[in-house]
Structures are given as structure tokens and as C-alpha cells.
């Protein structure tokens, strides 16, 4: 090999180091994935704020060898308007005062995937209630309905919290 080829290779090597330093390619340090460690039920309240709710004692139950905390609530409503469908206008109107908001928080706040699934028997409650998953609200259409909803993390860490809501006619 000639001296010129060695000098050219050395010059390209030095130039590449200078270019990389000039553009400042940052070294990325992978810190790992933060998984969900707990789902906290902040409150279960009536949307219209007029009805009273009673939180019962929390109980721990075992499902699939995992301890899932179950929080029980009882709500009493005086009116039940069966549907929010106006036949003349053919559109849904908000007429049901029996809407419950399920407020929850995923812990830690820095978790990478904060999405949750709401697990309940959809077919069993057809015509009895409407569960709006995007808003985490339950609209009761009939009295004397007991729904058990399991909130489960979707990050594969299998964190679950169960809420049991009993809706009675006052």
C-alpha cells in the first residue's frame, strides 16, 4: 500500500470524528420500562351531584391466584328513565339522571403505558345499564342492578382493581 492511501484513510478517520462531534450525536441511555404498580380508585360519584352514595367496606378476594381488592358501593336513585332516545328527533338526548362517574388513577404517574381495560359481562347488562368506557361512566337504566367491573392494566403487568356497584331504587 502506498503512503497516499494510508494518509487518505487517516484523514477520513479524523474527519469523521470531527463531523460526529460537530453535529453532536447524543448517546442515548435506555432507562427501562416503567410498569403500572397500582390502580387507585379515587372516587365513584353521581354525575348530577344530587344523590347520596354510600361506600361499603373494601374486601380482598382471590381470583386466579392473585389478590384483587374489591371496593363496594351502593347508590339509591329515585327516578329511572328507561332510555335517552327521542323517537321524533331520532337522536340520543341526555335524560337519565342515574349516571355514575368512576374516577381512577394509574400509579406511578410515570408509567409508560397508562391504558386500562374495563372487564365486565357486557351481555348480562344489556338493557340494564350503559357503560361508557371512554368516560368511565355507568348509566343505569333499571333499578336493582349490581355490576362488578374489573379495571386491568394493559401493560402486561396484570394489575387489577375491582369495583362492585349496587344501584337500588329509593
C-alpha angles and dihedrals in degrees: 000000000000126000091245093061092050091048091049092050090049092048091050090049093052091044092052091052090051093048093050091049092047095053091043103225103200122223108237116217114203109223096186133242122303110218129201111268100179143005111215122202103219098182145330108212140163112257097223091050094220101101125072124235130203122209112210127205117295115242133194118227131183118233122170091349091300123112108235118186112226120204116198126208133180123201127188119206127183100199131047117187105189101216143007095217119119107205095200097052094029093221136112115259124189102246103135113098091189099089119137123198117214109206117192139161130212114225133244099037089217095061113136096221113036096169119123137192123225108219119197138126102275095185094051092058098044107135093007100076144351119227115202104202096188092057096029091231131140121209112198114211099176133033126248097038124149117196127184115200123186116203108207130184116239097209093091094252092109098226111165138179123185127211121193114196123187116193117197136178112250 
